[in-house]
């Protein structure tokens, strides 16, 4: 019963907008504010080019505003575990509408743990993902894993800049 209450609190928190404050935390409602598959693929490709130029071997994931996977890749020689981490970083960033580095400070809080439990334990509150914002709406997020947390974050920021987002 206690577990049901904890998950209920976490879901209520999301429903009433807690943690999603501000325009960037709003989710896209119409198709003009959604992230397309071709955009997600372009972001992944840009991140891969940036990683290759820096001799990094990363997994890169792009999710929509709900945290659902759109596109991803695991570069050659990237560790197998990096894909789940890249997706989890991107999911958290999209759901909260904030860079994953900002979320890391609160990752041990009961609320964040409840939210992670409600998400099936898939969220990763480590630096390396940033939200994708269009017209004031969080339309998704991109996350990377496989290098230092700072390199992961620099990579996804470079990818978004390269594609004009």
Secondary structure, 3 states (H helix, E strand, C coil): CHHHHHHHHHHHHHHCCCCCCCHHHEECCCHHHCCCHHHHHHHHHHHHHHHHHCCCCCEEEEEECCCCEEEEEECCCCCCCHHHHHHHHHHHHHHHCCCHHHHHCCCCCHHHHHHHHHCCCCCCCCCCEEEEEECCEEEEEEEEECCCHHHHHHHHHHHHHHCCC
